[in-house]
Amino acid sequence: MLIILILALLSINNISAATGNQTGNITNTSEIQQNNTNITNNNNTTIQSSSKTTNNSNITNNNSTTQSNEAAGGSSYSKVKGIWLKAEDVNNLNVTALKNLGITDVFVKTNLISTPTYPSVLTSILQKLQGTNIRVHAWITCFIDANGNWVNPANTTQQQFLINSITTIVKNYDIDGINLDYVRYPGTAYKYTDATGTITSFVQRVYDTVKSLNSSIAISADVMPEGSVNAYYYGQDYAQLAKYLDFIVPMVYKGNYGYTSSTSTYSISNGTTWIGKQISYIVSQAGSTPVIAGLQTYRSDSNVTSIPAGELQNDINAAIDNGSSGYALFRYGLINSNFSVDSTSPTVTSVDPVNNAVNVPVNKTIKVTFSEPIKLGTSGIGVKNPKTGKYEFITKTISGNVLTITLNNNLTKATQYAIILNPGS
């Protein structure tokens, strides 16, 4: 029996940070690009390695067990690496730095009232990022006026002003998304009748308006990260909002919630665990809508010292491990200079059964060890008989850097099989 192993698993080494009701993501992911390992099981086993690239997008694993931490949702926003960008930073934007960080999405401050207003900002950013495949989202402040004062979200004049402004932007600028910020009450929602309905219905209006003009434009919203009390204080019900969003961005800014560190140590106990907990809850409420973790890249709004790169990476990992589909860093200009994206793909370091092994049982559990920790994604993993085209039932698990494939049924002797792990699996 010959088993061909084609590997393309996802390993995430991300760092992202977003600050103060704004969004920015930067994701650091490593993908195994199809390393093939052949294992022969015919009481005479051979393991071979090749670099052949295979694309088997139709693999089906009926009755197989998959462990995946990747949130459900649209594939376009399943591996987001974003960053928030203030309007005044656009002119001095370092596009090369964004590309080196693997940025997929930029959320640029789109001022509707204050200077510089959005026409010059959007025109400039779209020109600078042309041809980079980096998506541009108009980051719009909803219920804060030019002087920083809160506007009642139920104010119909303000709502219509926002709808009209968004309509103009969508019609005249080739943007990829609308990012709604301050789309909430300032902690006083419980004082108003149907505050949650007010916020939800406004987001729905934005969604319906934009989609009627251009269905490909994504709608996102920056939400507070306070879990089950979010609707009570802010009028933001995760489950209701998710119905009208292409992705949702909880601002898990640990520093603003008191999780700070006075040293340069990695603060696992100072907020990283909290990030994972909050993301896990919001993912559970968001249904199929992707959740993108908004991460703070500095200590807090009262201390804008950049947090160490390793600590930021820990925050990213905590979000991804708990179901986040990516991250957004807050913000450009406040990211530790040592932070970088790990773009090196994991490699296979060993396989059990080993190369040229003999007398391998037909029910042998297969273990593949990689050069770094990996994670299961959502793409198919299958054990296929190339002659019949039939897929066997398997169970697959990940522990650190080891992939374990367990056969649910014995394989046939003197038969060639292919274990195929697709990109993103």
N, C-alpha and C positions, 0 to 999 in steps of 0.2 A: 504494500500500500504506500503510495507516494502522497505526501501532503505538501502543498505549495503555500507558503505564508506570504501574503502581501500586506505590508503594514503601513498605515497612515493614521496614527492616533494623534489626538490633540494634547499638547502640553502647554499649560498656561503659566507664563512668568510675566505677569502684568503689573503695571503701575498706573494708577489713575488718581486724580484729585480734583475736586470741584469745590468752590467756595461760595458762601453767601447767596443762596437762592439763585444760583447760576449754574450752568452746566459745562463740563468739559470732559471728554474721555480720551484716554490713551490706553490701548490694550496691548499687552505683550503676549503673543502666543507663539508656540512652536508646534509645527505639524510634522509628523513623520511622513515623508514622501515615498510611500510604497517601496519598502525593502522587501524583496521576495526571498523566502527561505523554503527550500524543498525538504520535506521529510518523507522518507519512504518507509512504509510499514508492511513488511512482507516477510517477517522474521529476518529481515535484512534491510535496515533503515539507513537512508542517506539524507543528509542535510546539505543543501547548497545555498549559496547566496548570490543574488543578482540585483542589479539596479533597475530592472525593467519597470517601466511605469504602466500601470494598468488602471483602466477606468471601468468599473462595473457598477453603474449607478442603479441597476435594477435588482440588486441582491435583496432577497427576502429571507428573514430568519423567523419562520413561523415557530411559535412555541419556544423561543429562546429567551433567556433572561439577560437583560441589559441594565447596567447601572450607569446612569447619566446624570450629571449635574447641570447640564445645559438647559436653560429655560426654554419653554415652548415659545413659538412665535415666528413671525416672518423671517425668512432666511436672510433678507437684506440687512436686518438689524440684529443678527445673532452673534456677531463678533466685533462689536463696536469698540473703537479706540478713539475717543473724542476729547476735545478740549474747548473750553470757553475762552473767548477772545473779546476784550473790550474794544470799543470803537476807536479809541485813541491809539491802540496798538497796531491797527491795520497797516498804517503807512510804513512802519518799521518791522513788519512781519518777516521772520526768517523762514521761508518756505522749505528750504533744505532741512532745517531742524525738524520741522513737522514731518517731513518724509522719513527722516532718520528714526523718528519715534514711531513710525508706522501709523500715523494718525489717519483715520478713515473719515472722521466727521469734525467739522469746525462749527461751533455755535457762536456767531458773531453778534455783538450787541447792536441792535437795530433801534436807534433812538427815534421815536416818533415826534418828540417835541424838542428835547434839548440838543445842543450842538456837540459834535457834528451829527446832523440828521442823516437818516438812512440812505438817501440817494447816492451820496458820494461814497459812503462806507461800503454799501453792497456792490456798487460798480467797481470799486477798487479791489475788494476781496475776490470777486468773481474773476477779474482779470489776472490777479496774482496766482490763483489756484487753477486756472485753465490748463487742462491737460494732465493734471496730477491725480485724477480720480478721487480726490478728497471732496466729500460732500459738504455743501454749505447750507447751514440752517440759520434762518433769521431768528435771533434770540430777542423776544419781545416782552417787555415789562407790561403787565396788564393793569393791576389795580394799585399802582403807586404813581403819584403825579411828579412833575418835573422838580418839585421842591422836596421830594421824599416823603410826602404825606400820603396816607392811605386813602383810597377812594372806595366807597361802598360798592362791593361787587354787584349789588342789585341795581345800581344806578344805570338806567337804560341809555342815558346819553353817553356815558363812558363805554358801555358795551357796544353801542353802534359805532362810536368813533374807532374802536379797536377792529371791529368787523370791516369797516370801510378801509382802514389802513392796511389790514392784512390782504384784503381783496386787491388793492392797488399794487402791493408788493408782489403778489402772486402773478398778476397780469403783466408786470413790467420787468421782472427780474428772474433770471433762470436759476432759481434757488432749488434746493433739494428738500427743504423742510422748514416748518414753522415750529419754533421752540417757545412754549408759553411759560413765563416766569411770573412769580407773584400772582398766580392765579388762585387766590385763596383769601381768607380772612386773616387778620393779624393776631390769631389766638383767641378771637372773640366770637367765633361762629355760633356758639351755644346761646348767645344773646339774641339771635335773629331767627325769625320763622323760616324754616326750610332753607337754611343756609347751604346745606349740602346739595339740595336741588338747584339752588342758584348757580353754584360753581359747576355742577355737572351739566346743566342745560347750556351754560355759556360755552363750555368746551365742546359740546355737541354742535352748537351753532358754528363755531370755528371749523370743526371737522367737516360738517356738511357743506359749508361755504367753499372751503378750499378744495374738497374732493369734487365738487361740481365744476370747478374751473380746471383742475388738473389732478387726476386721481393718483398720479405717481408721487406727489408731494407728501412727505411724511409729517404727521402731527405728533408732537411730543409735549410733555408738561413736566416741569420741575416740581416735585412734591415734597412736603415735609416727611421726615422718616419716623414719626412717633408711633407707628403701629396702630393698634386698635382704637386709640383715642384721636387719631388724626382727623376724622370726620367731625368729631365733637368740637375740637378747637379751631380747625382750619376750614372745615367744609369740604375737605378732600377725601372722598371715599374711593379707595384704590380700585375696588371691584367695579364700581360704577364708571369711574373715569376711564378705566382700561377699555371699555367698550368703544370709546371714541378716540383712542390714541393708537398710533403705530408702535410706539414704545413709551415707557414711563420712566422718569428719572428721579428716584428718591435721593435727596441731598443728604447723604450719610456723612455729614461733616463732624467728625468725632470731636475736634477741638472746640467747636461751638457748643458741644454738650458736656464739656468738662473733662474729656479724655485727652489730657495733655501730658507732655513729658518735659521735664526741665533738663534732661540730658540728651545725648545723641544716640541713646540705645533704642533698639527696635521695641516699640511699645505694644507688644502683644497684649499685655494686661491693661493697657491704657487706651483701649478703644477699638483695637482690631477685632477682638471677639464680638464687641457690640455691633460693629459693622456687619459681620456675618449674620448675627441674630436678626437685625432689622431687615436685611435683604431677604433672608429666608421667609420671614413673615409676609413681606410685600409680594414676593414671588408667589406665595400660596394664595394671595388674593387677586392677582392680576390675570389669572386664567392663561390664555394663549398669548397674551400681549408680552413682548420681551421687556425685561426690567434691566435698565442700564444704571449702574451705580455711579452716582455723582460723588466724587472724592475730593477732599480738601488736600491741597499740596503744601499747606503751611499750618502752623500751630493752631491759630484761631484768628478770628477777625480782630482781636485785640493784640495779637502777636503774629505778624506776617513772616516770621522766620520760616524758611522752607524746611520741611521735615526731611530727615535722611532718606536717601534713595531706597535703602533696604527696608525701612519702615513703610514707605509708600508701596513698595512691592508686596509687603505683607498685607496691607490693606486691600490691594487689588486681589490677591489670592483669596482672602477671606470672602470677598464679594463673589468671585467666580465660583468658589467651592460651595457657596450657598445658593447657586442658581442664577446669578447675574449673567446676562448675555453680553456683557462688555462693561466698559467703564468710561466715565467722562471726568476729566481733570479740571479742577478749578484752582488756578487758572493759568493762562499763558503769562510768562514773566515771573511766576512764583514757584517754579519747579526746580528742585535741586539739580545742579549741573551734572551730578554724577548719575542721574537716572538715565537709563537707556533701555531699549527694547531688546530682549533676547530673540534674535531672529535665526539662531542656529537650530536646525531640526534635530530631534532626538535620534540616536542611532542604536541599532541592535548590538548589544555587547555579548549576549550569549543566548542559546536556545536549549531547552531540555524537551525531547531527547537531543543529544549532541550530534554534531556532524559525523556521518558514517556509522551511527549506532546500529546495532543488530539486535534481533529478538525483541523488538518493541511490541508491547501488547496492543491489541486492537482497541482497547479502552483507555489507552494512555492519556493522562492529562498533560497538555502541552503548556509549557511556560516560556515566555519570551521576556528577556530582561533588556531594558533600554538604558541609555546613558544618563537619563534624568527622569524625574517623576512625570507621569503621563496621566491623562484623564480620558474617559470614554465620552465621545460626543454622540451625535444622533444618526450619523450615516451607518449603513449596514455593515455587519460583520457576518460572514458565512463560511461554512464548510461545504464545498461543492464537489460533486463527482463530475468531472468534465465530460465523461463519456455519456452519462445519462442526463446531465444538467440538473440533477436533483441536489437540493441542499439538505444537509443533515441538521438535526436539532442540537443546539449547543447552549451552554451557559458560559458567560464570560465575565470576569471580574478583574478589577485593577487594585493593586496594593502598592502604593509608591511608584516604583519604576518597573513593576513586574505585571505583565498581562498573563492571566491564566485562562485557558480555554478547556472546558470540560465537556466531553462528549456525552450526550444524553443516551445514545445507543452505541453499541459496538460497530465499528466500521468493518467493511468487507476486506478480507485479505487479498493480496495481489491486485489491489485496486489503487489507482491514483486519485488523490483528493487535492483540492485547493482550498486553503484557508485564506480568505480575502478580507482585508481591512481597508475600506475605502477612505479617501481623504475626508477628514472630519469625523471619522468613526471613533 
